[in-house]
Every structure is written in structure tokens, then in C-alpha cells.
Amino acid sequence: LRVMSSVASQLEKRVMTIFDQPHEGTTTLAALPVGSKALVLGFATDLPERTARRLFDLGFLPGAQVQTIYRTPLGDPHVYRLSDYEIALRRSEASDVVVQVLA
């Protein structure tokens, strides 16, 4: 029960971190160059709730560090390192994740 309340509070934070468009100093995960690291800030406004929930469940939480590892030859999907695992996302999904590039 305690785990569920933690997830619920994180979801409330996700709802509060939805962007109409990226702000200065932010970009989308899809635009992140290979090898670059960033912090997840939130999701785009037009992202369906079901997709946002799935990305959230996969670990794309506000404050999570992510790195672009590889882009496939045709450009889709991209491979990202998140925590201690790697995940492939379609460019369309990655373009809905708003991030802040780390120096």
C-alpha cells in the first residue's frame, strides 16, 4: 500500500510537469545528441495519458538522468540509458519527453 501511494504522488508530480512547449535550456529526448546526458523534466502536453503512464512506468520520472547511447542507421528507434538499463524508444515517443541537457 505504501508503494502505491508513492507511485500516486509521483504521478501527481508528473501531471504538474507537463509542458506546452520546451522552455529555454530544455529540449526533447529525441533531439539529444548521442553521448549527451540530460535530466527528465516532464512530458509534452499532447502526449496521451496512457503513453505518459507507460513512459513513467519505464523510469522516465522527473529528475531521472538519461543518456543517448545509439541511434539506429535509419534513425528510429533510439537507444537510451536510464538508471542501470538501456531502452529503445521510437522517435515519436522520445519527442514527447522534455529534458534539460547536462553540461
Gaussian input, Z-matrix of N, CA and C with variables (Angstrom, degrees):
# hf/3-21g

backbone

0 1
 N
 C     1     B1
 C     2     B2     1     A1
 N     3     B3     2     A2     1     D1
 C     4     B4     3     A3     2     D2
 C     5     B5     4     A4     3     D3
 N     6     B6     5     A5     4     D4
 C     7     B7     6     A6     5     D5
 C     8     B8     7     A7     6     D6
 N     9     B9     8     A8     7     D7
 C    10    B10     9     A9     8     D8
 C    11    B11    10    A10     9     D9
 N    12    B12    11    A11    10    D10
 C    13    B13    12    A12    11    D11
 C    14    B14    13    A13    12    D12
 N    15    B15    14    A14    13    D13
 C    16    B16    15    A15    14    D14
 C    17    B17    16    A16    15    D15
 N    18    B18    17    A17    16    D16
 C    19    B19    18    A18    17    D17
 C    20    B20    19    A19    18    D18
 N    21    B21    20    A20    19    D19
 C    22    B22    21    A21    20    D20
 C    23    B23    22    A22    21    D21
 N    24    B24    23    A23    22    D22
 C    25    B25    24    A24    23    D23
 C    26    B26    25    A25    24    D24
 N    27    B27    26    A26    25    D25
 C    28    B28    27    A27    26    D26
 C    29    B29    28    A28    27    D27
 N    30    B30    29    A29    28    D28
 C    31    B31    30    A30    29    D29
 C    32    B32    31    A31    30    D30
 N    33    B33    32    A32    31    D31
 C    34    B34    33    A33    32    D32
 C    35    B35    34    A34    33    D33
 N    36    B36    35    A35    34    D34
 C    37    B37    36    A36    35    D35
 C    38    B38    37    A37    36    D36
 N    39    B39    38    A38    37    D37
 C    40    B40    39    A39    38    D38
 C    41    B41    40    A40    39    D39
 N    42    B42    41    A41    40    D40
 C    43    B43    42    A42    41    D41
 C    44    B44    43    A43    42    D42
 N    45    B45    44    A44    43    D43
 C    46    B46    45    A45    44    D44
 C    47    B47    46    A46    45    D45
 N    48    B48    47    A47    46    D46
 C    49    B49    48    A48    47    D47
 C    50    B50    49    A49    48    D48
 N    51    B51    50    A50    49    D49
 C    52    B52    51    A51    50    D50
 C    53    B53    52    A52    51    D51
 N    54    B54    53    A53    52    D52
 C    55    B55    54    A54    53    D53
 C    56    B56    55    A55    54    D54
 N    57    B57    56    A56    55    D55
 C    58    B58    57    A57    56    D56
 C    59    B59    58    A58    57    D57
 N    60    B60    59    A59    58    D58
 C    61    B61    60    A60    59    D59
 C    62    B62    61    A61    60    D60
 N    63    B63    62    A62    61    D61
 C    64    B64    63    A63    62    D62
 C    65    B65    64    A64    63    D63
 N    66    B66    65    A65    64    D64
 C    67    B67    66    A66    65    D65
 C    68    B68    67    A67    66    D66
 N    69    B69    68    A68    67    D67
 C    70    B70    69    A69    68    D68
 C    71    B71    70    A70    69    D69
 N    72    B72    71    A71    70    D70
 C    73    B73    72    A72    71    D71
 C    74    B74    73    A73    72    D72
 N    75    B75    74    A74    73    D73
 C    76    B76    75    A75    74    D74
 C    77    B77    76    A76    75    D75
 N    78    B78    77    A77    76    D76
 C    79    B79    78    A78    77    D77
 C    80    B80    79    A79    78    D78
 N    81    B81    80    A80    79    D79
 C    82    B82    81    A81    80    D80
 C    83    B83    82    A82    81    D81
 N    84    B84    83    A83    82    D82
 C    85    B85    84    A84    83    D83
 C    86    B86    85    A85    84    D84
 N    87    B87    86    A86    85    D85
 C    88    B88    87    A87    86    D86
 C    89    B89    88    A88    87    D87
 N    90    B90    89    A89    88    D88
 C    91    B91    90    A90    89    D89
 C    92    B92    91    A91    90    D90
 N    93    B93    92    A92    91    D91
 C    94    B94    93    A93    92    D92
 C    95    B95    94    A94    93    D93
 N    96    B96    95    A95    94    D94
 C    97    B97    96    A96    95    D95
 C    98    B98    97    A97    96    D96
 N    99    B99    98    A98    97    D97
 C   100   B100    99    A99    98    D98
 C   101   B101   100   A100    99    D99
 N   102   B102   101   A101   100   D100
 C   103   B103   102   A102   101   D101
 C   104   B104   103   A103   102   D102
 N   105   B105   104   A104   103   D103
 C   106   B106   105   A105   104   D104
 C   107   B107   106   A106   105   D105
 N   108   B108   107   A107   106   D106
 C   109   B109   108   A108   107   D107
 C   110   B110   109   A109   108   D108
 N   111   B111   110   A110   109   D109
 C   112   B112   111   A111   110   D110
 C   113   B113   112   A112   111   D111
 N   114   B114   113   A113   112   D112
 C   115   B115   114   A114   113   D113
 C   116   B116   115   A115   114   D114
 N   117   B117   116   A116   115   D115
 C   118   B118   117   A117   116   D116
 C   119   B119   118   A118   117   D117
 N   120   B120   119   A119   118   D118
 C   121   B121   120   A120   119   D119
 C   122   B122   121   A121   120   D120
 N   123   B123   122   A122   121   D121
 C   124   B124   123   A123   122   D122
 C   125   B125   124   A124   123   D123
 N   126   B126   125   A125   124   D124
 C   127   B127   126   A126   125   D125
 C   128   B128   127   A127   126   D126
 N   129   B129   128   A128   127   D127
 C   130   B130   129   A129   128   D128
 C   131   B131   130   A130   129   D129
 N   132   B132   131   A131   130   D130
 C   133   B133   132   A132   131   D131
 C   134   B134   133   A133   132   D132
 N   135   B135   134   A134   133   D133
 C   136   B136   135   A135   134   D134
 C   137   B137   136   A136   135   D135
 N   138   B138   137   A137   136   D136
 C   139   B139   138   A138   137   D137
 C   140   B140   139   A139   138   D138
 N   141   B141   140   A140   139   D139
 C   142   B142   141   A141   140   D140
 C   143   B143   142   A142   141   D141
 N   144   B144   143   A143   142   D142
 C   145   B145   144   A144   143   D143
 C   146   B146   145   A145   144   D144
 N   147   B147   146   A146   145   D145
 C   148   B148   147   A147   146   D146
 C   149   B149   148   A148   147   D147
 N   150   B150   149   A149   148   D148
 C   151   B151   150   A150   149   D149
 C   152   B152   151   A151   150   D150
 N   153   B153   152   A152   151   D151
 C   154   B154   153   A153   152   D152
 C   155   B155   154   A154   153   D153
 N   156   B156   155   A155   154   D154
 C   157   B157   156   A156   155   D155
 C   158   B158   157   A157   156   D156
 N   159   B159   158   A158   157   D157
 C   160   B160   159   A159   158   D158
 C   161   B161   160   A160   159   D159
 N   162   B162   161   A161   160   D160
 C   163   B163   162   A162   161   D161
 C   164   B164   163   A163   162   D162
 N   165   B165   164   A164   163   D163
 C   166   B166   165   A165   164   D164
 C   167   B167   166   A166   165   D165
 N   168   B168   167   A167   166   D166
 C   169   B169   168   A168   167   D167
 C   170   B170   169   A169   168   D168
 N   171   B171   170   A170   169   D169
 C   172   B172   171   A171   170   D170
 C   173   B173   172   A172   171   D171
 N   174   B174   173   A173   172   D172
 C   175   B175   174   A174   173   D173
 C   176   B176   175   A175   174   D174
 N   177   B177   176   A176   175   D175
 C   178   B178   177   A177   176   D176
 C   179   B179   178   A178   177   D177
 N   180   B180   179   A179   178   D178
 C   181   B181   180   A180   179   D179
 C   182   B182   181   A181   180   D180
 N   183   B183   182   A182   181   D181
 C   184   B184   183   A183   182   D182
 C   185   B185   184   A184   183   D183
 N   186   B186   185   A185   184   D184
 C   187   B187   186   A186   185   D185
 C   188   B188   187   A187   186   D186
 N   189   B189   188   A188   187   D187
 C   190   B190   189   A189   188   D188
 C   191   B191   190   A190   189   D189
 N   192   B192   191   A191   190   D190
 C   193   B193   192   A192   191   D191
 C   194   B194   193   A193   192   D192
 N   195   B195   194   A194   193   D193
 C   196   B196   195   A195   194   D194
 C   197   B197   196   A196   195   D195
 N   198   B198   197   A197   196   D196
 C   199   B199   198   A198   197   D197
 C   200   B200   199   A199   198   D198
 N   201   B201   200   A200   199   D199
 C   202   B202   201   A201   200   D200
 C   203   B203   202   A202   201   D201
 N   204   B204   203   A203   202   D202
 C   205   B205   204   A204   203   D203
 C   206   B206   205   A205   204   D204
 N   207   B207   206   A206   205   D205
 C   208   B208   207   A207   206   D206
 C   209   B209   208   A208   207   D207
 N   210   B210   209   A209   208   D208
 C   211   B211   210   A210   209   D209
 C   212   B212   211   A211   210   D210
 N   213   B213   212   A212   211   D211
 C   214   B214   213   A213   212   D212
 C   215   B215   214   A214   213   D213
 N   216   B216   215   A215   214   D214
 C   217   B217   216   A216   215   D215
 C   218   B218   217   A217   216   D216
 N   219   B219   218   A218   217   D217
 C   220   B220   219   A219   218   D218
 C   221   B221   220   A220   219   D219
 N   222   B222   221   A221   220   D220
 C   223   B223   222   A222   221   D221
 C   224   B224   223   A223   222   D222
 N   225   B225   224   A224   223   D223
 C   226   B226   225   A225   224   D224
 C   227   B227   226   A226   225   D225
 N   228   B228   227   A227   226   D226
 C   229   B229   228   A228   227   D227
 C   230   B230   229   A229   228   D228
 N   231   B231   230   A230   229   D229
 C   232   B232   231   A231   230   D230
 C   233   B233   232   A232   231   D231
 N   234   B234   233   A233   232   D232
 C   235   B235   234   A234   233   D233
 C   236   B236   235   A235   234   D234
 N   237   B237   236   A236   235   D235
 C   238   B238   237   A237   236   D236
 C   239   B239   238   A238   237   D237
 N   240   B240   239   A239   238   D238
 C   241   B241   240   A240   239   D239
 C   242   B242   241   A241   240   D240
 N   243   B243   242   A242   241   D241
 C   244   B244   243   A243   242   D242
 C   245   B245   244   A244   243   D243
 N   246   B246   245   A245   244   D244
 C   247   B247   246   A246   245   D245
 C   248   B248   247   A247   246   D246
 N   249   B249   248   A248   247   D247
 C   250   B250   249   A249   248   D248
 C   251   B251   250   A250   249   D249
 N   252   B252   251   A251   250   D250
 C   253   B253   252   A252   251   D251
 C   254   B254   253   A253   252   D252
 N   255   B255   254   A254   253   D253
 C   256   B256   255   A255   254   D254
 C   257   B257   256   A256   255   D255
 N   258   B258   257   A257   256   D256
 C   259   B259   258   A258   257   D257
 C   260   B260   259   A259   258   D258
 N   261   B261   260   A260   259   D259
 C   262   B262   261   A261   260   D260
 C   263   B263   262   A262   261   D261
 N   264   B264   263   A263   262   D262
 C   265   B265   264   A264   263   D263
 C   266   B266   265   A265   264   D264
 N   267   B267   266   A266   265   D265
 C   268   B268   267   A267   266   D266
 C   269   B269   268   A268   267   D267
 N   270   B270   269   A269   268   D268
 C   271   B271   270   A270   269   D269
 C   272   B272   271   A271   270   D270
 N   273   B273   272   A272   271   D271
 C   274   B274   273   A273   272   D272
 C   275   B275   274   A274   273   D273
 N   276   B276   275   A275   274   D274
 C   277   B277   276   A276   275   D275
 C   278   B278   277   A277   276   D276
 N   279   B279   278   A278   277   D277
 C   280   B280   279   A279   278   D278
 C   281   B281   280   A280   279   D279
 N   282   B282   281   A281   280   D280
 C   283   B283   282   A282   281   D281
 C   284   B284   283   A283   282   D282
 N   285   B285   284   A284   283   D283
 C   286   B286   285   A285   284   D284
 C   287   B287   286   A286   285   D285
 N   288   B288   287   A287   286   D286
 C   289   B289   288   A288   287   D287
 C   290   B290   289   A289   288   D288
 N   291   B291   290   A290   289   D289
 C   292   B292   291   A291   290   D290
 C   293   B293   292   A292   291   D291
 N   294   B294   293   A293   292   D292
 C   295   B295   294   A294   293   D293
 C   296   B296   295   A295   294   D294
 N   297   B297   296   A296   295   D295
 C   298   B298   297   A297   296   D296
 C   299   B299   298   A298   297   D297
 N   300   B300   299   A299   298   D298
 C   301   B301   300   A300   299   D299
 C   302   B302   301   A301   300   D300
 N   303   B303   302   A302   301   D301
 C   304   B304   303   A303   302   D302
 C   305   B305   304   A304   303   D303
 N   306   B306   305   A305   304   D304
 C   307   B307   306   A306   305   D305
 C   308   B308   307   A307   306   D306

   B1=1.4537
   B2=1.5248
   B3=1.3024
   B4=1.4514
   B5=1.5282
   B6=1.3360
   B7=1.4573
   B8=1.5240
   B9=1.3157
   B10=1.4605
   B11=1.5240
   B12=1.3351
   B13=1.4500
   B14=1.5228
   B15=1.3366
   B16=1.4614
   B17=1.5252
   B18=1.3192
   B19=1.4629
   B20=1.5251
   B21=1.3196
   B22=1.4629
   B23=1.5279
   B24=1.3372
   B25=1.4591
   B26=1.5206
   B27=1.3393
   B28=1.4615
   B29=1.5271
   B30=1.3175
   B31=1.4693
   B32=1.5192
   B33=1.3273
   B34=1.4615
   B35=1.5216
   B36=1.3356
   B37=1.4537
   B38=1.5190
   B39=1.3592
   B40=1.4579
   B41=1.5167
   B42=1.2958
   B43=1.4595
   B44=1.5299
   B45=1.3270
   B46=1.4567
   B47=1.5221
   B48=1.3185
   B49=1.4610
   B50=1.5222
   B51=1.3118
   B52=1.4596
   B53=1.5222
   B54=1.3217
   B55=1.4519
   B56=1.5192
   B57=1.3362
   B58=1.4636
   B59=1.5242
   B60=1.3219
   B61=1.4510
   B62=1.5219
   B63=1.3168
   B64=1.4692
   B65=1.5230
   B66=1.3311
   B67=1.4637
   B68=1.5242
   B69=1.3144
   B70=1.4575
   B71=1.5337
   B72=1.3236
   B73=1.4543
   B74=1.5195
   B75=1.3209
   B76=1.4633
   B77=1.5177
   B78=1.3072
   B79=1.4501
   B80=1.5202
   B81=1.3007
   B82=1.4593
   B83=1.5236
   B84=1.2959
   B85=1.4597
   B86=1.5285
   B87=1.3112
   B88=1.4641
   B89=1.5239
   B90=1.3362
   B91=1.4618
   B92=1.5310
   B93=1.3152
   B94=1.4616
   B95=1.5249
   B96=1.3417
   B97=1.4688
   B98=1.5306
   B99=1.3153
   B100=1.4657
   B101=1.5248
   B102=1.3255
   B103=1.4581
   B104=1.5126
   B105=1.3219
   B106=1.4651
   B107=1.5176
   B108=1.3349
   B109=1.4669
   B110=1.5187
   B111=1.3261
   B112=1.4612
   B113=1.5197
   B114=1.3209
   B115=1.4569
   B116=1.5167
   B117=1.3185
   B118=1.4591
   B119=1.5240
   B120=1.3303
   B121=1.4622
   B122=1.5215
   B123=1.3283
   B124=1.4541
   B125=1.5151
   B126=1.3307
   B127=1.4606
   B128=1.5181
   B129=1.3144
   B130=1.4650
   B131=1.5253
   B132=1.3192
   B133=1.4613
   B134=1.5175
   B135=1.3254
   B136=1.4647
   B137=1.5318
   B138=1.3243
   B139=1.4646
   B140=1.5184
   B141=1.3404
   B142=1.4675
   B143=1.5296
   B144=1.3227
   B145=1.4583
   B146=1.5310
   B147=1.3099
   B148=1.4673
   B149=1.5330
   B150=1.3258
   B151=1.4595
   B152=1.5199
   B153=1.3308
   B154=1.4636
   B155=1.5194
   B156=1.3151
   B157=1.4707
   B158=1.5325
   B159=1.3165
   B160=1.4714
   B161=1.5321
   B162=1.3083
   B163=1.4633
   B164=1.5262
   B165=1.3178
   B166=1.4554
   B167=1.5256
   B168=1.3284
   B169=1.4659
   B170=1.5251
   B171=1.3326
   B172=1.4605
   B173=1.5310
   B174=1.3345
   B175=1.4516
   B176=1.5089
   B177=1.3125
   B178=1.4603
   B179=1.5281
   B180=1.3289
   B181=1.4589
   B182=1.5203
   B183=1.3207
   B184=1.4587
   B185=1.5273
   B186=1.3285
   B187=1.4604
   B188=1.5213
   B189=1.3276
   B190=1.4692
   B191=1.5274
   B192=1.3249
   B193=1.4637
   B194=1.5220
   B195=1.3309
   B196=1.4559
   B197=1.5269
   B198=1.3274
   B199=1.4624
   B200=1.5191
   B201=1.3347
   B202=1.4609
   B203=1.5210
   B204=1.3197
   B205=1.4591
   B206=1.5237
   B207=1.3382
   B208=1.4595
   B209=1.5160
   B210=1.2930
   B211=1.4662
   B212=1.5189
   B213=1.2916
   B214=1.4584
   B215=1.5294
   B216=1.3244
   B217=1.4684
   B218=1.5356
   B219=1.3122
   B220=1.4673
   B221=1.5259
   B222=1.3430
   B223=1.4556
   B224=1.5144
   B225=1.3060
   B226=1.4578
   B227=1.5150
   B228=1.2935
   B229=1.4659
   B230=1.5202
   B231=1.3440
   B232=1.4628
   B233=1.5235
   B234=1.3309
   B235=1.4598
   B236=1.5253
   B237=1.3293
   B238=1.4572
   B239=1.5252
   B240=1.3269
   B241=1.4625
   B242=1.5212
   B243=1.3081
   B244=1.4573
   B245=1.5182
   B246=1.3214
   B247=1.4657
   B248=1.5146
   B249=1.3215
   B250=1.4622
   B251=1.5328
   B252=1.3185
   B253=1.4594
   B254=1.5233
   B255=1.3218
   B256=1.4592
   B257=1.5182
   B258=1.3189
   B259=1.4609
   B260=1.5235
   B261=1.3104
   B262=1.4649
   B263=1.5296
   B264=1.3220
   B265=1.4609
   B266=1.5174
   B267=1.3163
   B268=1.4556
   B269=1.5215
   B270=1.3008
   B271=1.4608
   B272=1.5293
   B273=1.3205
   B274=1.4643
   B275=1.5315
   B276=1.3220
   B277=1.4626
   B278=1.5258
   B279=1.3344
   B280=1.4655
   B281=1.5298
   B282=1.3177
   B283=1.4665
   B284=1.5226
   B285=1.3212
   B286=1.4608
   B287=1.5214
   B288=1.3360
   B289=1.4674
   B290=1.5277
   B291=1.3255
   B292=1.4627
   B293=1.5237
   B294=1.3416
   B295=1.4554
   B296=1.5325
   B297=1.3258
   B298=1.4638
   B299=1.5071
   B300=1.3185
   B301=1.4590
   B302=1.5248
   B303=1.3406
   B304=1.4566
   B305=1.5201
   B306=1.2936
   B307=1.4669
   B308=1.5177
   A1=110.98
   A2=116.57
   A3=120.49
   A4=110.80
   A5=116.73
   A6=120.64
   A7=110.27
   A8=116.71
   A9=120.19
   A10=111.25
   A11=118.34
   A12=118.88
   A13=110.76
   A14=116.49
   A15=120.52
   A16=110.38
   A17=116.53
   A18=121.05
   A19=110.01
   A20=116.73
   A21=120.48
   A22=110.69
   A23=117.13
   A24=118.67
   A25=110.95
   A26=117.85
   A27=120.83
   A28=110.48
   A29=117.07
   A30=120.05
   A31=110.62
   A32=117.62
   A33=119.92
   A34=109.92
   A35=117.49
   A36=121.00
   A37=110.31
   A38=117.02
   A39=120.19
   A40=110.29
   A41=116.80
   A42=119.98
   A43=110.04
   A44=116.53
   A45=120.14
   A46=112.31
   A47=118.21
   A48=120.93
   A49=110.25
   A50=114.46
   A51=121.55
   A52=106.77
   A53=116.48
   A54=121.68
   A55=111.78
   A56=116.01
   A57=120.48
   A58=109.41
   A59=115.71
   A60=122.16
   A61=107.29
   A62=117.52
   A63=119.11
   A64=111.64
   A65=115.87
   A66=122.60
   A67=109.38
   A68=116.15
   A69=120.95
   A70=109.10
   A71=115.93
   A72=120.91
   A73=113.22
   A74=116.67
   A75=120.23
   A76=109.44
   A77=115.09
   A78=121.79
   A79=107.94
   A80=116.81
   A81=119.40
   A82=109.05
   A83=115.72
   A84=121.02
   A85=110.99
   A86=117.36
   A87=121.49
   A88=112.17
   A89=117.79
   A90=121.83
   A91=112.86
   A92=117.43
   A93=121.65
   A94=109.88
   A95=118.37
   A96=120.42
   A97=112.19
   A98=116.27
   A99=121.47
   A100=109.35
   A101=115.56
   A102=122.05
   A103=114.07
   A104=117.97
   A105=121.34
   A106=111.27
   A107=114.76
   A108=121.43
   A109=108.80
   A110=115.16
   A111=120.53
   A112=110.07
   A113=115.22
   A114=122.40
   A115=108.61
   A116=116.15
   A117=120.74
   A118=107.96
   A119=115.99
   A120=121.44
   A121=112.09
   A122=116.84
   A123=120.54
   A124=110.68
   A125=114.78
   A126=121.36
   A127=111.27
   A128=115.50
   A129=121.66
   A130=110.13
   A131=115.34
   A132=121.84
   A133=112.81
   A134=117.12
   A135=120.28
   A136=113.88
   A137=117.89
   A138=121.47
   A139=109.29
   A140=118.00
   A141=119.56
   A142=110.53
   A143=116.50
   A144=121.40
   A145=111.64
   A146=116.48
   A147=120.71
   A148=110.92
   A149=117.26
   A150=121.77
   A151=110.43
   A152=117.00
   A153=120.99
   A154=110.19
   A155=117.02
   A156=121.13
   A157=110.57
   A158=116.97
   A159=120.62
   A160=110.64
   A161=117.66
   A162=121.01
   A163=110.51
   A164=116.13
   A165=121.62
   A166=110.17
   A167=117.03
   A168=121.99
   A169=112.02
   A170=116.93
   A171=120.97
   A172=112.37
   A173=117.50
   A174=120.82
   A175=115.73
   A176=118.54
   A177=121.45
   A178=109.22
   A179=114.43
   A180=122.57
   A181=109.55
   A182=118.50
   A183=119.08
   A184=110.20
   A185=115.73
   A186=121.31
   A187=114.26
   A188=117.97
   A189=120.93
   A190=109.78
   A191=115.97
   A192=120.48
   A193=108.91
   A194=116.32
   A195=122.51
   A196=108.94
   A197=116.17
   A198=121.78
   A199=109.04
   A200=116.24
   A201=120.51
   A202=107.79
   A203=116.95
   A204=122.75
   A205=111.55
   A206=116.37
   A207=119.59
   A208=109.94
   A209=115.85
   A210=122.07
   A211=107.24
   A212=117.03
   A213=120.28
   A214=109.71
   A215=118.00
   A216=120.90
   A217=114.76
   A218=116.89
   A219=119.39
   A220=112.15
   A221=117.25
   A222=121.15
   A223=116.30
   A224=118.56
   A225=120.61
   A226=109.22
   A227=121.89
   A228=128.19
   A229=112.51
   A230=114.89
   A231=122.49
   A232=107.35
   A233=116.21
   A234=120.71
   A235=108.06
   A236=115.67
   A237=122.76
   A238=110.01
   A239=115.95
   A240=121.12
   A241=106.47
   A242=113.52
   A243=121.58
   A244=106.70
   A245=117.18
   A246=122.20
   A247=108.74
   A248=117.43
   A249=120.34
   A250=112.51
   A251=117.49
   A252=120.60
   A253=110.50
   A254=115.14
   A255=120.96
   A256=109.01
   A257=114.78
   A258=120.77
   A259=109.14
   A260=116.69
   A261=121.70
   A262=108.69
   A263=115.12
   A264=121.17
   A265=109.46
   A266=115.74
   A267=119.81
   A268=108.49
   A269=115.71
   A270=120.59
   A271=111.04
   A272=117.17
   A273=120.77
   A274=111.41
   A275=117.62
   A276=120.65
   A277=110.67
   A278=116.17
   A279=121.19
   A280=111.32
   A281=117.48
   A282=119.93
   A283=112.00
   A284=118.48
   A285=122.17
   A286=113.30
   A287=117.11
   A288=121.49
   A289=107.84
   A290=116.53
   A291=122.47
   A292=108.58
   A293=116.23
   A294=121.42
   A295=110.98
   A296=114.99
   A297=121.89
   A298=107.13
   A299=116.51
   A300=122.69
   A301=109.53
   A302=115.89
   A303=121.50
   A304=109.27
   A305=116.64
   A306=121.63
   A307=111.60
   D1=-38.18
   D2=179.52
   D3=-65.66
   D4=-36.82
   D5=178.36
   D6=-63.21
   D7=-43.15
   D8=-179.93
   D9=-62.35
   D10=-39.66
   D11=179.83
   D12=-67.87
   D13=-32.18
   D14=175.89
   D15=-65.04
   D16=-44.36
   D17=178.15
   D18=-63.05
   D19=-41.88
   D20=179.98
   D21=-62.40
   D22=-41.49
   D23=179.69
   D24=-67.72
   D25=-36.09
   D26=176.37
   D27=-66.07
   D28=-38.81
   D29=177.34
   D30=-63.92
   D31=-38.16
   D32=177.11
   D33=-62.26
   D34=-39.58
   D35=177.55
   D36=-65.01
   D37=-38.20
   D38=178.74
   D39=-63.53
   D40=-40.67
   D41=-179.99
   D42=-62.35
   D43=-34.42
   D44=179.93
   D45=-78.89
   D46=-9.10
   D47=-179.50
   D48=-116.30
   D49=58.88
   D50=176.34
   D51=-113.65
   D52=132.14
   D53=-173.34
   D54=-111.67
   D55=134.95
   D56=173.00
   D57=-66.49
   D58=-41.47
   D59=175.99
   D60=-157.56
   D61=152.45
   D62=-179.18
   D63=-57.82
   D64=141.36
   D65=177.50
   D66=-88.77
   D67=172.55
   D68=178.53
   D69=-59.22
   D70=134.85
   D71=-179.25
   D72=86.53
   D73=-0.07
   D74=177.33
   D75=-119.28
   D76=163.00
   D77=177.29
   D78=-151.42
   D79=-174.92
   D80=175.42
   D81=-100.01
   D82=159.54
   D83=179.55
   D84=-60.87
   D85=-35.27
   D86=-179.57
   D87=-64.68
   D88=-28.96
   D89=-178.02
   D90=-88.38
   D91=-3.74
   D92=-178.24
   D93=-71.05
   D94=123.54
   D95=-179.71
   D96=-65.39
   D97=154.45
   D98=178.21
   D99=-58.51
   D100=133.33
   D101=-179.79
   D102=91.29
   D103=-15.06
   D104=-179.25
   D105=-78.68
   D106=148.61
   D107=176.91
   D108=-112.64
   D109=150.57
   D110=-179.57
   D111=-152.09
   D112=164.78
   D113=173.44
   D114=-105.20
   D115=134.54
   D116=176.32
   D117=-72.16
   D118=129.50
   D119=178.35
   D120=-103.60
   D121=-35.78
   D122=-178.05
   D123=168.02
   D124=-155.57
   D125=-175.63
   D126=-127.46
   D127=159.01
   D128=177.59
   D129=-69.86
   D130=151.94
   D131=-177.73
   D132=-60.51
   D133=-40.84
   D134=-173.59
   D135=-83.78
   D136=6.38
   D137=178.68
   D138=-72.40
   D139=125.97
   D140=178.00
   D141=-58.53
   D142=142.65
   D143=-176.85
   D144=-57.04
   D145=-37.36
   D146=-179.92
   D147=-62.20
   D148=-41.77
   D149=179.02
   D150=-69.63
   D151=-41.65
   D152=177.39
   D153=-60.11
   D154=-42.50
   D155=179.02
   D156=-62.87
   D157=-40.89
   D158=179.95
   D159=-65.69
   D160=-45.32
   D161=177.28
   D162=-61.76
   D163=-40.67
   D164=176.87
   D165=-60.33
   D166=-46.70
   D167=179.30
   D168=-62.88
   D169=-30.21
   D170=178.86
   D171=-77.33
   D172=-9.16
   D173=176.09
   D174=113.41
   D175=3.93
   D176=178.46
   D177=-81.71
   D178=67.91
   D179=-179.73
   D180=-90.83
   D181=149.25
   D182=173.00
   D183=-55.95
   D184=128.70
   D185=-178.61
   D186=96.77
   D187=-10.32
   D188=178.70
   D189=-73.80
   D190=141.82
   D191=178.20
   D192=-90.75
   D193=136.02
   D194=-178.75
   D195=-134.69
   D196=148.90
   D197=179.31
   D198=-135.72
   D199=136.67
   D200=174.48
   D201=-78.47
   D202=123.06
   D203=-176.90
   D204=-98.95
   D205=-43.60
   D206=-169.77
   D207=-157.38
   D208=143.40
   D209=170.35
   D210=-116.38
   D211=131.34
   D212=-179.48
   D213=-68.28
   D214=158.22
   D215=-176.44
   D216=-54.60
   D217=-34.20
   D218=179.70
   D219=-89.98
   D220=0.52
   D221=175.36
   D222=89.46
   D223=-1.98
   D224=-178.80
   D225=-151.89
   D226=124.18
   D227=4.80
   D228=-87.71
   D229=176.75
   D230=173.99
   D231=-107.71
   D232=150.35
   D233=178.85
   D234=-108.17
   D235=130.60
   D236=-177.91
   D237=-123.25
   D238=147.43
   D239=172.37
   D240=-101.41
   D241=125.72
   D242=-179.08
   D243=-132.82
   D244=119.11
   D245=-173.65
   D246=59.84
   D247=-118.65
   D248=-177.17
   D249=-114.13
   D250=25.02
   D251=178.37
   D252=-140.76
   D253=166.13
   D254=178.05
   D255=-113.98
   D256=144.67
   D257=-177.20
   D258=-140.11
   D259=143.11
   D260=176.94
   D261=-102.31
   D262=132.43
   D263=176.87
   D264=-126.56
   D265=143.95
   D266=171.98
   D267=-65.88
   D268=151.77
   D269=179.21
   D270=-58.24
   D271=-37.22
   D272=-179.44
   D273=-64.03
   D274=-36.05
   D275=177.67
   D276=-74.38
   D277=-42.69
   D278=-178.44
   D279=-65.34
   D280=-28.04
   D281=-179.24
   D282=-72.94
   D283=-10.77
   D284=177.83
   D285=-96.30
   D286=-1.20
   D287=177.73
   D288=-99.61
   D289=117.71
   D290=-179.04
   D291=-90.05
   D292=128.98
   D293=-177.33
   D294=-131.60
   D295=161.33
   D296=172.33
   D297=-114.89
   D298=123.26
   D299=-177.30
   D300=-68.45
   D301=134.58
   D302=176.46
   D303=-92.73
   D304=143.65
   D305=-178.91
   D306=-70.62

